Amino acid sequence: MEFNNEFILGCSAIGAGIAVISGIGTGIGQGNAAGMAAQAVSRNPSLKSDITSTMLLGQAVAETTGLYGLLVAMLLMFVQPLVP
């Protein structure tokens, strides 16, 4: 079975769109972490620096999912090895 260029480019665009959807989960996770950190600081203000550093570390880990999704989308859009 042989595919033409338009079909391959269309499937690459659809795959890139699906890959970028991972940013939704990243945004929800980071918002949840920031909200919980704000609650924790309001309960115990003396631990603000520890809570903030832990929150930032967690958000950096959560952000990697969104960055991987963006990387996959860019690869699908601009590096097309299947196009003859």
MMTF fields as JSON, N, C-alpha, C and O atoms, coordinates in Angstrom:
{
  "mmtfVersion": "1.0.0",
  "mmtfProducer": "UNKNOWN",
  "numBonds": 335,
  "numAtoms": 336,
  "numGroups": 84,
  "numChains": 1,
  "numModels": 1,
  "chainsPerModel": [1],
  "groupsPerChain": [84],
  "chainIdList": ["A"],
  "bondAtomList": [4, 2, 8, 6, 12, 10, 16, 14, 20, 18, 24, 22, 28, 26, 32, 30, 36, 34, 40, 38, 44, 42, 48, 46, 52, 50, 56, 54, 60, 58, 64, 62, 68, 66, 72, 70, 76, 74, 80, 78, 84, 82, 88, 86, 92, 90, 96, 94, 100, 98, 104, 102, 108, 106, 112, 110, 116, 114, 120, 118, 124, 122, 128, 126, 132, 130, 136, 134, 140, 138, 144, 142, 148, 146, 152, 150, 156, 154, 160, 158, 164, 162, 168, 166, 172, 170, 176, 174, 180, 178, 184, 182, 188, 186, 192, 190, 196, 194, 200, 198, 204, 202, 208, 206, 212, 210, 216, 214, 220, 218, 224, 222, 228, 226, 232, 230, 236, 234, 240, 238, 244, 242, 248, 246, 252, 250, 256, 254, 260, 258, 264, 262, 268, 266, 272, 270, 276, 274, 280, 278, 284, 282, 288, 286, 292, 290, 296, 294, 300, 298, 304, 302, 308, 306, 312, 310, 316, 314, 320, 318, 324, 322, 328, 326, 332, 330],
  "bondOrderList": [1, 1, 1, 1, 1, 1, 1, 1, 1, 1, 1, 1, 1, 1, 1, 1, 1, 1, 1, 1, 1, 1, 1, 1, 1, 1, 1, 1, 1, 1, 1, 1, 1, 1, 1, 1, 1, 1, 1, 1, 1, 1, 1, 1, 1, 1, 1, 1, 1, 1, 1, 1, 1, 1, 1, 1, 1, 1, 1, 1, 1, 1, 1, 1, 1, 1, 1, 1, 1, 1, 1, 1, 1, 1, 1, 1, 1, 1, 1, 1, 1, 1, 1],
  "groupList": [{"groupName": "MET", "atomNameList": ["N", "CA", "C", "O"], "elementList": ["N", "C", "C", "O"], "formalChargeList": [0, 0, 0, 0], "bondAtomList": [1, 0, 2, 1, 3, 2], "bondOrderList": [1, 1, 2], "singleLetterCode": "M", "chemCompType": "L-PEPTIDE LINKING"}, {"groupName": "GLU", "atomNameList": ["N", "CA", "C", "O"], "elementList": ["N", "C", "C", "O"], "formalChargeList": [0, 0, 0, 0], "bondAtomList": [1, 0, 2, 1, 3, 2], "bondOrderList": [1, 1, 2], "singleLetterCode": "E", "chemCompType": "L-PEPTIDE LINKING"}, {"groupName": "PHE", "atomNameList": ["N", "CA", "C", "O"], "elementList": ["N", "C", "C", "O"], "formalChargeList": [0, 0, 0, 0], "bondAtomList": [1, 0, 2, 1, 3, 2], "bondOrderList": [1, 1, 2], "singleLetterCode": "F", "chemCompType": "L-PEPTIDE LINKING"}, {"groupName": "ASN", "atomNameList": ["N", "CA", "C", "O"], "elementList": ["N", "C", "C", "O"], "formalChargeList": [0, 0, 0, 0], "bondAtomList": [1, 0, 2, 1, 3, 2], "bondOrderList": [1, 1, 2], "singleLetterCode": "N", "chemCompType": "L-PEPTIDE LINKING"}, {"groupName": "ILE", "atomNameList": ["N", "CA", "C", "O"], "elementList": ["N", "C", "C", "O"], "formalChargeList": [0, 0, 0, 0], "bondAtomList": [1, 0, 2, 1, 3, 2], "bondOrderList": [1, 1, 2], "singleLetterCode": "I", "chemCompType": "L-PEPTIDE LINKING"}, {"groupName": "LEU", "atomNameList": ["N", "CA", "C", "O"], "elementList": ["N", "C", "C", "O"], "formalChargeList": [0, 0, 0, 0], "bondAtomList": [1, 0, 2, 1, 3, 2], "bondOrderList": [1, 1, 2], "singleLetterCode": "L", "chemCompType": "L-PEPTIDE LINKING"}, {"groupName": "GLY", "atomNameList": ["N", "CA", "C", "O"], "elementList": ["N", "C", "C", "O"], "formalChargeList": [0, 0, 0, 0], "bondAtomList": [1, 0, 2, 1, 3, 2], "bondOrderList": [1, 1, 2], "singleLetterCode": "G", "chemCompType": "PEPTIDE LINKING"}, {"groupName": "CYS", "atomNameList": ["N", "CA", "C", "O"], "elementList": ["N", "C", "C", "O"], "formalChargeList": [0, 0, 0, 0], "bondAtomList": [1, 0, 2, 1, 3, 2], "bondOrderList": [1, 1, 2], "singleLetterCode": "C", "chemCompType": "L-PEPTIDE LINKING"}, {"groupName": "SER", "atomNameList": ["N", "CA", "C", "O"], "elementList": ["N", "C", "C", "O"], "formalChargeList": [0, 0, 0, 0], "bondAtomList": [1, 0, 2, 1, 3, 2], "bondOrderList": [1, 1, 2], "singleLetterCode": "S", "chemCompType": "L-PEPTIDE LINKING"}, {"groupName": "ALA", "atomNameList": ["N", "CA", "C", "O"], "elementList": ["N", "C", "C", "O"], "formalChargeList": [0, 0, 0, 0], "bondAtomList": [1, 0, 2, 1, 3, 2], "bondOrderList": [1, 1, 2], "singleLetterCode": "A", "chemCompType": "L-PEPTIDE LINKING"}, {"groupName": "VAL", "atomNameList": ["N", "CA", "C", "O"], "elementList": ["N", "C", "C", "O"], "formalChargeList": [0, 0, 0, 0], "bondAtomList": [1, 0, 2, 1, 3, 2], "bondOrderList": [1, 1, 2], "singleLetterCode": "V", "chemCompType": "L-PEPTIDE LINKING"}, {"groupName": "THR", "atomNameList": ["N", "CA", "C", "O"], "elementList": ["N", "C", "C", "O"], "formalChargeList": [0, 0, 0, 0], "bondAtomList": [1, 0, 2, 1, 3, 2], "bondOrderList": [1, 1, 2], "singleLetterCode": "T", "chemCompType": "L-PEPTIDE LINKING"}, {"groupName": "GLN", "atomNameList": ["N", "CA", "C", "O"], "elementList": ["N", "C", "C", "O"], "formalChargeList": [0, 0, 0, 0], "bondAtomList": [1, 0, 2, 1, 3, 2], "bondOrderList": [1, 1, 2], "singleLetterCode": "Q", "chemCompType": "L-PEPTIDE LINKING"}, {"groupName": "ARG", "atomNameList": ["N", "CA", "C", "O"], "elementList": ["N", "C", "C", "O"], "formalChargeList": [0, 0, 0, 0], "bondAtomList": [1, 0, 2, 1, 3, 2], "bondOrderList": [1, 1, 2], "singleLetterCode": "R", "chemCompType": "L-PEPTIDE LINKING"}, {"groupName": "PRO", "atomNameList": ["N", "CA", "C", "O"], "elementList": ["N", "C", "C", "O"], "formalChargeList": [0, 0, 0, 0], "bondAtomList": [1, 0, 2, 1, 3, 2], "bondOrderList": [1, 1, 2], "singleLetterCode": "P", "chemCompType": "L-PEPTIDE LINKING"}, {"groupName": "LYS", "atomNameList": ["N", "CA", "C", "O"], "elementList": ["N", "C", "C", "O"], "formalChargeList": [0, 0, 0, 0], "bondAtomList": [1, 0, 2, 1, 3, 2], "bondOrderList": [1, 1, 2], "singleLetterCode": "K", "chemCompType": "L-PEPTIDE LINKING"}, {"groupName": "ASP", "atomNameList": ["N", "CA", "C", "O"], "elementList": ["N", "C", "C", "O"], "formalChargeList": [0, 0, 0, 0], "bondAtomList": [1, 0, 2, 1, 3, 2], "bondOrderList": [1, 1, 2], "singleLetterCode": "D", "chemCompType": "L-PEPTIDE LINKING"}, {"groupName": "TYR", "atomNameList": ["N", "CA", "C", "O"], "elementList": ["N", "C", "C", "O"], "formalChargeList": [0, 0, 0, 0], "bondAtomList": [1, 0, 2, 1, 3, 2], "bondOrderList": [1, 1, 2], "singleLetterCode": "Y", "chemCompType": "L-PEPTIDE LINKING"}],
  "groupTypeList": [0, 1, 2, 3, 3, 1, 2, 4, 5, 6, 7, 8, 9, 4, 6, 9, 6, 4, 9, 10, 4, 8, 6, 4, 6, 11, 6, 4, 6, 12, 6, 3, 9, 9, 6, 0, 9, 9, 12, 9, 10, 8, 13, 3, 14, 8, 5, 15, 8, 16, 4, 11, 8, 11, 0, 5, 5, 6, 12, 9, 10, 9, 1, 11, 11, 6, 5, 17, 6, 5, 5, 10, 9, 0, 5, 5, 0, 2, 10, 12, 14, 5, 10, 14],
  "groupIdList": [1, 2, 3, 4, 5, 6, 7, 8, 9, 10, 11, 12, 13, 14, 15, 16, 17, 18, 19, 20, 21, 22, 23, 24, 25, 26, 27, 28, 29, 30, 31, 32, 33, 34, 35, 36, 37, 38, 39, 40, 41, 42, 43, 44, 45, 46, 47, 48, 49, 50, 51, 52, 53, 54, 55, 56, 57, 58, 59, 60, 61, 62, 63, 64, 65, 66, 67, 68, 69, 70, 71, 72, 73, 74, 75, 76, 77, 78, 79, 80, 81, 82, 83, 84],
  "secStructList": [7, 7, 7, 7, 2, 2, 2, 2, 2, 2, 2, 2, 2, 2, 2, 2, 2, 2, 2, 2, 6, 2, 2, 2, 2, 2, 2, 2, 2, 2, 2, 2, 2, 2, 2, 2, 2, 2, 2, 2, 2, 2, 2, 7, 4, 4, 4, 2, 2, 2, 2, 2, 2, 2, 2, 2, 2, 2, 2, 2, 2, 2, 2, 2, 2, 2, 2, 2, 2, 2, 2, 2, 2, 2, 2, 2, 2, 2, 7, 7, 6, 6, 7, 7],
  "xCoordList": [0.836, 0.0, 0.891, 1.821, 0.602, 1.426, 0.594, -0.546, 1.175, 0.486, 1.082, 2.277, 0.243, 0.759, 1.208, 0.951, 1.87, 2.453, 1.401, 1.629, 0.253, -0.777, -1.299, -1.555, -1.461, -1.946, -0.941, -1.323, 0.32, 1.363, 1.441, 1.562, 1.373, 1.41, 0.181, 0.284, -0.985, -2.208, -2.138, -2.523, -1.651, -1.508, -0.475, -0.639, 0.588, 1.58, 0.959, 1.248, 0.115, -0.535, -1.509, -1.577, -2.259, -3.184, -2.41, -2.8, -1.34, -0.511, 0.113, 0.224, 0.523, 1.095, 0.045, 0.342, -1.165, -2.246, -2.541, -2.767, -2.541, -2.779, -1.633, -1.867, -0.41, 0.743, 0.698, 1.112, 0.205, 0.159, -0.919, -0.86, -1.894, -2.946, -2.362, -3.006, -1.165, -0.542, -0.32, -0.142, -0.327, -0.187, -1.355, -1.202, -2.518, -3.671, -3.395, -3.627, -2.906, -2.59, -1.488, -1.519, -0.522, 0.567, 0.037, 0.412, -0.824, -1.392, -2.239, -2.172, -3.031, -3.861, -2.984, -3.239, -1.955, -1.072, -0.315, -0.179, 0.176, 0.913, -0.005, 0.381, -1.203, -2.157, -2.546, -2.671, -2.734, -3.063, -1.913, -2.142, -0.688, 0.479, 0.61, 0.908, 0.391, 0.498, -0.598, -0.352, -1.796, -2.89, -2.634, -2.884, -2.14, -1.839, -0.681, -0.676, 0.281, 1.395, 0.9, 1.349, -0.02, -0.571, -1.336, -1.253, -2.078, -2.779, -1.793, -2.002, -0.733, 0.255, 0.963, 1.227, 1.269, 1.925, 0.963, 1.381, -0.326, -1.283, -1.457, -1.752, -1.275, -1.362, -0.104, -0.182, 1.052, 2.318, 3.288, 4.122, 3.19, 4.027, 5.524, 6.333, 5.899, 7.329, 8.051, 9.276, 7.315, 7.92, 7.806, 7.859, 7.649, 7.427, 8.543, 8.255, 9.799, 10.908, 10.961, 11.227, 10.713, 10.724, 9.571, 9.747, 8.403, 7.231, 7.435, 7.113, 7.968, 8.179, 9.2, 8.992, 10.29, 11.298, 10.765, 11.054, 9.99, 9.394, 8.382, 8.32, 7.584, 6.597, 7.278, 6.847, 8.335, 9.033, 9.679, 9.694, 10.203, 10.766, 9.676, 9.874, 8.543, 7.43, 6.901, 6.543, 6.85, 6.372, 7.365, 6.96, 8.645, 9.642, 9.491, 9.625, 9.215, 9.002, 7.719, 7.686, 6.666, 5.406, 5.537, 4.878, 6.376, 6.534, 7.194, 7.001, 7.96, 8.634, 7.63, 7.917, 6.456, 5.438, 5.003, 4.89, 4.758, 4.37, 5.47, 5.206, 6.707, 7.828, 8.03, 8.343, 7.85, 7.954, 6.854, 7.097, 5.655, 4.57, 4.873, 4.603, 5.437, 5.809, 6.923, 6.912, 7.878, 8.973, 8.451, 8.858, 7.566, 6.985, 6.201, 6.272, 5.452, 4.694, 5.616, 5.341, 6.698, 7.638, 8.298, 8.487, 8.644, 9.24, 8.266, 8.66, 6.999, 6.02, 5.761, 5.502, 5.83, 5.544, 6.718, 6.52, 7.936, 9.066, 10.053, 10.846, 10.037, 10.921, 10.038, 9.444, 9.951, 9.031, 9.817, 9.999, 10.272, 11.102, 10.319, 10.92, 8.997, 8.216, 7.857, 7.406, 8.057, 7.742, 8.848, 10.011, 8.515, 9.577, 10.165, 11.055],
  "yCoordList": [-1.161, 0.0, 1.237, 1.347, 2.144, 3.338, 4.575, 4.696, 5.495, 6.715, 7.888, 7.907, 8.864, 10.059, 11.087, 10.929, 12.12, 13.123, 13.834, 14.098, 14.147, 14.875, 14.067, 14.623, 12.768, 11.913, 11.874, 11.948, 11.76, 11.714, 13.043, 13.058, 14.153, 15.47, 15.7, 16.291, 15.235, 15.366, 14.561, 15.048, 13.332, 12.502, 13.085, 12.987, 13.691, 14.349, 15.528, 15.742, 16.292, 17.437, 16.982, 17.591, 15.921, 15.396, 14.867, 15.115, 14.155, 13.646, 14.763, 14.659, 15.837, 16.984, 17.642, 18.051, 17.744, 18.312, 17.473, 18.009, 16.171, 15.274, 15.378, 15.334, 15.515, 15.618, 16.899, 16.902, 17.98, 19.254, 19.239, 20.039, 18.351, 18.256, 17.894, 18.129, 17.332, 17.008, 18.26, 18.159, 19.432, 20.683, 20.956, 21.697, 20.372, 20.561, 19.928, 20.549, 18.706, 18.029, 18.734, 18.805, 19.25, 19.992, 21.233, 21.512, 21.974, 23.182, 22.889, 23.612, 21.836, 21.463, 21.048, 21.443, 20.255, 19.801, 20.941, 20.974, 21.869, 22.992, 23.927, 24.448, 24.141, 24.973, 24.347, 25.041, 23.039, 22.336, 22.438, 22.667, 22.269, 22.365, 23.762, 23.908, 24.789, 26.161, 26.453, 27.119, 25.962, 26.164, 25.478, 26.056, 24.255, 23.533, 24.199, 24.233, 24.716, 25.417, 26.689, 27.024, 27.396, 28.609, 28.269, 28.995, 27.168, 26.735, 26.358, 26.691, 25.672, 25.256, 26.457, 26.472, 27.462, 28.664, 29.431, 30.004, 29.444, 30.15, 29.446, 30.093, 28.129, 27.395, 27.568, 27.679, 27.591, 27.659, 28.589, 28.114, 29.886, 30.84, 30.708, 31.171, 30.092, 29.986, 29.009, 29.055, 28.136, 27.158, 27.589, 26.757, 28.896, 29.383, 28.984, 28.549, 29.117, 28.813, 27.321, 26.953, 26.464, 25.017, 24.62, 23.82, 25.176, 24.853, 25.351, 24.65, 26.561, 27.129, 26.314, 26.048, 25.921, 25.141, 23.774, 23.292, 23.143, 21.848, 21.995, 21.155, 23.067, 23.304, 23.537, 22.994, 24.34, 24.621, 23.368, 23.189, 22.511, 21.247, 20.375, 19.778, 20.298, 19.512, 20.075, 19.321, 21.398, 22.001, 21.79, 21.644, 21.774, 21.513, 20.091, 19.856, 19.156, 17.77, 17.661, 16.951, 18.361, 18.32, 18.979, 18.569, 19.986, 20.704, 19.837, 20.079, 18.843, 18.006, 17.292, 17.054, 16.947, 16.301, 17.221, 16.792, 18.484, 19.437, 19.685, 19.833, 19.731, 19.952, 18.761, 18.933, 17.548, 16.37, 16.369, 16.009, 16.767, 16.872, 17.89, 17.651, 19.036, 20.06, 19.563, 19.832, 18.842, 18.294, 17.294, 17.325, 16.424, 15.444, 16.16, 15.775, 17.203, 17.951, 18.624, 18.601, 19.218, 19.859, 18.833, 19.079, 17.686, 16.648, 16.183, 15.978, 16.012, 15.576, 16.621, 16.278, 17.896, 18.936, 19.258, 19.545, 19.215, 19.701, 18.625, 18.872, 17.457, 16.37, 15.245, 14.524, 15.093, 14.117, 13.088, 13.25, 12.047, 11.074, 10.205, 9.581, 10.152, 9.288, 9.936, 9.26, 11.259, 11.948, 11.689, 11.982, 11.149, 10.84, 12.072, 11.965],
  "zCoordList": [0.0, 0.0, 0.0, 0.799, -0.885, -1.005, -0.702, -1.152, 0.067, 0.446, -0.311, -0.606, -0.622, -1.285, -0.242, 0.951, -0.703, 0.202, 1.039, 2.22, 0.448, 1.172, 2.346, 3.414, 2.163, 3.248, 4.399, 5.567, 4.069, 5.109, 5.847, 7.071, 5.128, 5.77, 6.642, 7.716, 6.183, 6.979, 8.261, 9.324, 8.168, 9.367, 10.327, 11.543, 9.794, 10.645, 11.379, 12.556, 10.708, 11.349, 12.433, 13.501, 12.165, 13.173, 14.376, 15.517, 14.141, 15.236, 16.043, 17.265, 15.373, 16.088, 16.975, 18.097, 16.476, 17.284, 18.509, 19.594, 18.345, 19.48, 20.484, 21.692, 20.005, 20.905, 21.726, 22.885, 21.145, 21.85, 22.934, 23.869, 22.825, 23.833, 25.2, 26.222, 25.232, 26.522, 27.368, 28.582, 26.745, 27.482, 28.42, 29.391, 28.149, 29.026, 30.385, 31.421, 30.38, 31.636, 32.404, 33.632, 31.676, 32.309, 33.007, 34.146, 32.342, 32.933, 34.159, 35.152, 34.091, 35.237, 36.419, 37.557, 36.144, 37.22, 37.878, 39.101, 37.08, 37.641, 38.415, 39.461, 37.916, 38.644, 39.976, 40.986, 39.97, 41.202, 42.204, 43.392, 41.732, 42.623, 43.212, 44.398, 42.398, 42.902, 43.919, 44.924, 43.666, 44.606, 45.937, 46.995, 45.89, 47.124, 47.884, 49.115, 47.15, 47.805, 48.481, 49.576, 47.837, 48.449, 49.727, 50.717, 49.701, 50.908, 52.012, 53.179, 51.642, 52.64, 53.256, 54.459, 52.444, 52.972, 53.875, 54.881, 53.523, 54.378, 55.726, 56.73, 55.749, 57.019, 57.866, 59.09, 57.209, 57.952, 57.211, 56.441, 57.432, 56.693, 56.96, 56.157, 58.06, 58.366, 57.439, 57.328, 56.783, 55.868, 54.404, 53.498, 54.182, 52.818, 51.858, 50.743, 52.254, 51.338, 51.012, 49.868, 51.991, 51.724, 50.81, 49.891, 51.062, 50.245, 48.821, 47.862, 48.683, 47.352, 46.556, 45.372, 47.191, 46.462, 46.063, 44.967, 46.941, 46.592, 45.466, 44.568, 45.512, 44.465, 43.114, 42.097, 43.107, 41.848, 41.27, 40.052, 42.113, 41.635, 41.028, 39.97, 41.684, 41.152, 39.846, 38.941, 39.743, 38.502, 37.365, 36.212, 37.672, 36.634, 36.101, 34.9, 36.986, 36.551, 35.725, 34.72, 36.147, 35.415, 34.044, 33.088, 33.95, 32.678, 31.612, 30.421, 32.012, 31.023, 30.119, 28.946, 30.653, 29.824, 28.694, 27.546, 29.019, 27.985, 26.976, 25.783, 27.455, 26.536, 25.607, 24.43, 26.139, 25.274, 24.22, 23.069, 24.604, 23.635, 22.558, 21.381, 22.952, 21.977, 21.061, 19.86, 21.625, 20.823, 19.793, 18.632, 20.211, 19.285, 18.187, 17.021, 18.558, 17.558, 16.553, 15.353, 17.021, 16.091, 15.18, 13.988, 15.743, 14.905, 13.838, 12.689, 14.198, 13.219, 12.148, 10.995, 12.52, 11.547, 10.632, 9.452, 11.162, 10.377, 9.943, 9.035, 10.544, 10.141, 9.659, 10.461, 8.364, 7.791, 6.972, 5.765, 7.633, 6.913, 5.928, 5.053, 6.053, 5.175, 3.848, 2.923, 3.753, 2.518, 1.508, 1.786, 0.347, -0.648, -1.286, -2.129]
}
